[in-house]
Amino acid sequence: MTNGINTRELILEILLEIEEEGRHSHIAIRNALSKYQFLPRQERAFITRVCEGTLEYRILIDYIIDSYSKVTVDKMKPAIREILRSGVYQIKFMDSVPDSAVCNEAVKLAQRKGFYNLKPFVNGVLRTIAREYKNLELPSREQDLVRFLSVKYSMPENLVNRWLEAYGEEKTEMILAEFLKEKPVTVRCRIHKYPQEEIYRSLTEQGVKVTPAPYLSYAYEISDYNHILALDAFIQGKIQVQDVSSMLVAEVADPKKGDYIIDMCAAPGGKSLHVGDKMGDYGTVDARDVSQQKVDLIEENINRLDSINVQARVMDATVFDVDSELKADIVLADVPCSGYGVIGKKPEIKYRVTPQKQEEIVILQRTILDRAAEYVKPGGVLVFSTCTIAKEENEENMMWFMNNHPFKLESLDPFLPQELHSETTALGYLQLLPGVHKTDGFFIAKFRRK
Ligand SMILES: C[S@@+](CC[C@H](N)C(=O)[O-])C[C@H]1O[C@@H](n2cnc3c(N)ncnc32)[C@H](O)[C@@H]1O
C-alpha cells in the first residue's frame, strides 16, 4: 500500500482491463501509472513487471494452477483467476517477494473484491503451489513437442505449430525463448539535427543507462529511468522511441532531398519522421492513417520533434486516391499486421489472433498494397514492411505483389549493415527473427516500379 493506493488491486484492475476488455497491455499499464504519477519508481516497476509477467507466462501459469486446483482456470471468476495468476507469477518468478506475503495479499484482495467465501480457496491453491510447484514436470518433449514448447514458453499451440513448420525446431525455440526476455527501450537519435554526444550526455546526466543498439550507430538502448516523458532529450525532440528493425525501413527507402513520400499507414509516425529527418528540411512526407485519433498521434510526434516536412492527414489506405496516382518517389506500406514480431513487447498479441482474423489481415494488406502500387511514379520505390513473422503476411504477400504489379525487387544490401546481408537481402527482402537477429521480428521488402 502506498499513498492510499493498493498495489495489488491496481495490478488486478490492469489485468482485468487487458483480459476482459481487450485493452493493449502497454496502454492499460501506461494509463494506470499516469493516473498515479506520485507512485515511487520501485512500485511502478513492480506493477509493470507483475502485469507483463503474468501475461507473458499465462499458459505456463495456468498449467501450474490447473495441476493443483480442483477448479480449472477456465471455470474461475475473472477476478479470482487474475488474483491467482498474478500470485503464481510472483511465487515463481519474483524472489524479492516472500511466498507467504504473496498468499496473504491475494487472500486480502479476494476479500476486498467481495469474494469472502473464496478466501480459503485462494489461500489453499497458492500455498500448495508455493510448496510444490518446483516438483511439477512439464509435458513430455518426446511425446508432444508442440505442447511442451507451448507450456514451457507460454505460446499458444497453433502458433508453435506454424513456426515449427516455417522455421524448424531450433529457430522456433530461439524465437520463443527471446520473446520472454526483458527488452530495453530503443531510441533513434536525430543526428541530422543534434550531435549524438549531446544526446548521450543529456540522457546520462539524468541517470539513464545508455548502451549502443545493434546494427545502427545512431540507435541507443536506454534503461534505468522512471518515465520517458520526464527525459529532456525526449521532451526536446532529440530522440524518438523506435525499434532498430523499424529504423531499417528508412535506411532501405533511401530518400533523397526533395522527394515526395507517401506513408500509407503512418501512425504514430515513427517511419514518416525518420524519412523526413533523412531529407533534412527538404521534401514532403504525406503521413496518412485511417482515423483522426491515429492522425493526432502522428501530430503529437511532429510537434514534439518540430518537424517541418511531415504532414499528417486522415486517409483510408484501401480507398484509391486519384490525386496521388503515379506521384510519389517513395511509398511506405507499413501495413497493419498480426504483430507476432513484437510479442516480446506486447504479450497479449499471442492470445488474440485467430485463423479467421489472420485471413482478414492478409486481404487488408493486399488491398493496401494494390493502392500503394498505384501511387509510385515510374522508377520510384515501394517499401513494404510488417512487424510479424507470419509467412503469409510477408514472403507470400511479396510474391503475390510481384505477380500482380509491374515492380521488381531491389537489393537491400547497400543500405544494411554487413552482418544482415544474406541471400534474401541481395534479392530485396529481409525477415528478421527475434533470437536469431538482435531486433523485434520484422519484414522488409523493397520494390522498384519498372
Ligand atoms: C504497423 S502500424 C504503423 C506504424 C507506423 N508506420 C510507424 O512506423 O510508426 C499500422 C497502422 O496502420 C493503420 N491502418 C489500419 N488500417 C488502415 C487503413 N485502412 N488505412 C490507413 N491506415 C490504416 C493503423 O491505424 C496503424 O496505425
The ligand as a Gaussian input file, in Angstrom:
#p B3LYP/6-31G(d) Opt

LIG

0 1
 C        2.212000      -1.006000     -38.166000
 S        1.240000       0.339000     -37.768000
 C        2.111000       1.667000     -38.493000
 C        3.319000       2.107000     -37.714000
 C        3.942000       3.341000     -38.330000
 N        4.280000       3.158000     -39.716000
 C        5.187000       3.782000     -37.581000
 O        6.302000       3.496000     -38.014000
 O        5.049000       4.425000     -36.547000
 C       -0.090000       0.138000     -38.873000
 C       -1.014000       1.327000     -38.953000
 O       -1.968000       1.034000     -39.986000
 C       -3.104000       1.806000     -39.701000
 N       -4.228000       1.357000     -40.536000
 C       -5.017000       0.271000     -40.365000
 N       -5.932000       0.220000     -41.361000
 C       -5.695000       1.284000     -42.154000
 C       -6.329000       1.793000     -43.324000
 N       -7.353000       1.187000     -43.877000
 N       -5.829000       2.924000     -43.856000
 C       -4.774000       3.572000     -43.296000
 N       -4.149000       3.129000     -42.192000
 C       -4.608000       2.007000     -41.628000
 C       -3.271000       1.591000     -38.204000
 O       -4.085000       2.613000     -37.677000
 C       -1.836000       1.639000     -37.720000
 O       -1.528000       2.921000     -37.263000

